[in-house]
């Protein structure tokens, strides 16, 4: 996913009843596959079934054209889910929680911190020092240009304000692809991204397990 993964939201079998059977007969231990099946059923049973099906077609088209499926396909699906927030709110809650985990490593604390949250002068100074070290690290590797584009996107989204994850998904994808190509240097950041993705999966897993 950036945070949101088109692979997790996509599916192979379009019959919800068949999917439920697959979930029940899934081999024990394959939790990732179970989560994907449960999430696909959840998405289809809400008020955005048709939009979700269009999203699937869009993802396939984007992948065939080698384009980012999140920035190309997800906005329409998210608008529908927002219109049916009472049903889809667990997905948004998981995305927000995971985004906060990720943002702590990728953007200044003033962006991800909750408004009104108290920060002591000592804590603020420590955060500023960490941010300076982080910026120096990111700009010192082979992905300085895509990282700068990511910073600019974050600044623009923060000023307007806009949904950072949605607005900057394409920029973030290009940056992480660059970091994958320079994984020896950027390994700590790639691990932080993996942690955020696992955090969202865990949040969704808890909800879907309780709902099943």
N, C-alpha and C positions, 0 to 999 in steps of 0.2 A: 503494500500500500503506500508511495508516500506512506501515509497512515492507512488510507483506504485502499484495499487491494482488489483490483478488478477480478483476479482469479478467485478470491474468496466469495465475491458476490455473483460470479458467473456459475453456470451449472450445465450438466450434460443431459439430465433427464428432466423433462418438463412436467411430469405427473407428480403432484404433491403427495398423493397416497403411496405411490411407488417409492418416493424419496423417504417417507416415514418408515417404510418397511426396510429400506436400505440402512437407515440409521439404526434400527433395532438389531439388524443382523451384522452390523459392522464388527470386524474383529476387535477384540479388546486390546487396547494399547495404541490403536491408530486414532488418537484423539484429534489430530489435525483434520483428518478426513471426516470424522464425525461432526466436528464443529462446522466445517464447510457445508455439509448436508443439512444440518440443523439451521444454519443461517439462511440457506437458500429457501428452505421451507418457510421460515419466518418472513422473508422478504415477499414471497408470493402470496401469503395469506393475509397481508395487509391491504390497504386501499390503493396500493401502487402496483398491482399485478401487471397491468398493461404497460405501464412506464418501465417496470423492471424488465419485461420481455424486450422492449425497445432498447433498453440499456445493454442487454446481452448482445443484441444484433450490432449495436454501435461498438461494443468492445471488440467483437470479432473483426469488424471493418477496420477499426483503428489499428489492431494488431497486424492485419494484412498490409496496411499502408505504413507500418512501422512508426505509428504516431502514439503519443501518450494517451491511453484510454481514460485516465482519471480526468484530465483537463478537458478532453474532448467529449466524454460521455456522462460523467458523474453529475455535473451541475443540474441537468434536467431531472435526474432521479432524486437528487437532494431536495429540490424545490417541492416535488411531490411528497416526499417524506416529511418535510416541514409542514405541509398542509394537512398531514395526518400524524401530527406530532404525538398525540396521545398513544398511538400504537407503536410508532417507531422511536419513541424517546430513549429506549435502552441503547439503541445503536448510536444515537447522538451523544449519550452520556459516556459510552465507551470510547468514542472517537475523541471527545474532549479530554478525557482523562489521559489517553495515550498521547495526544498532541502535547499536553502539558509536560509529560515525561520527556518527550522528544525536544520540545522547545527549550527546555532548561539547558540543553547541550548545543542548540543551534542558534538561538537568538538572545538578545539582552534580556535580563530578568524583568525589566519594566514592561515587556510585551506580554509575557506569560503570567506574571504575578496578578493575583486577584486584586481588583480595585479596593483600596482602603486597608489592605493588609499591612500591618505594622512591620517595619524593618529597622532594626537598630543601626546607629551609625557604624558600629564595628562590622555588622553583617553586610551593610552596604559597601563598605570599603573592601571587604573580602571578596564580594561578588564582582566588584569593579576590577580587582586584581586578576581574578580568574578569567574574566571576559577579555582582558588585555592579552593574557597568555593564550587564550583560545584563538583570538583573532590572529595573533602572530603565528600560531601553529597552522591555521587554515590557509593563510596567505603565503606560508613558507613552502607549501607542497606544490604539486603539479596541477592543482585545480583552483588556482587563484582567481582566474577569470569567471568560471561558473559560480564560485563562492561569492564574488563581488556582485554578480547578477542576483543571487539569492538575497544578499543583504539589501540591495536596492528594492527588490520586490517586497521584502518585509517592511522596509521603511515606508513605502508607498501605501501598503495595506494598513499599516498602523496609523497613518495620518488621515485616511479617508473617513471612517475605518471600514475595513472589509475583512472577510473570512480569510485569514492568512493561509490556512491549509488548502482551501479551494483555489484561491487566486494564484498561489505560488506553486501549485502541484507540478506543473510542467518544468518550472525552473529547478525545483527540488529534485525532480527525476533526472534532469541532465547533470546536476551536481553530483548526485549519488552514483550515476553511471561513471562519471569521471573518477570518483573516489574508488569505485570498484576496480578501475583500470590501474589505480595507484594504491592498491590495498595494503601493501607493506607499510606505507607511510600513514594512511588514514584508518588503519585498523581500529583504533579506539573509538572513532566516530561511527564507523560501520557497526561496531558492537552496540553502541548507544541506540542506533536506528533499529537494530534487531530487538533490543530490549523493549523499545516502545511498541513494536509490532506484536511482540509476545504479550505485553501488558494489555493491549486491546483485545487480543484473542482470549486472554484469561477473563477479562471483564465480560465479554460476550458469552463465554462458556458458562460462567456462573449464572447469568440470566437465563440462557436457553436451557440449561439443565433444570433450573427451578420451574421453568414454564412448561417443560415437557411432561 
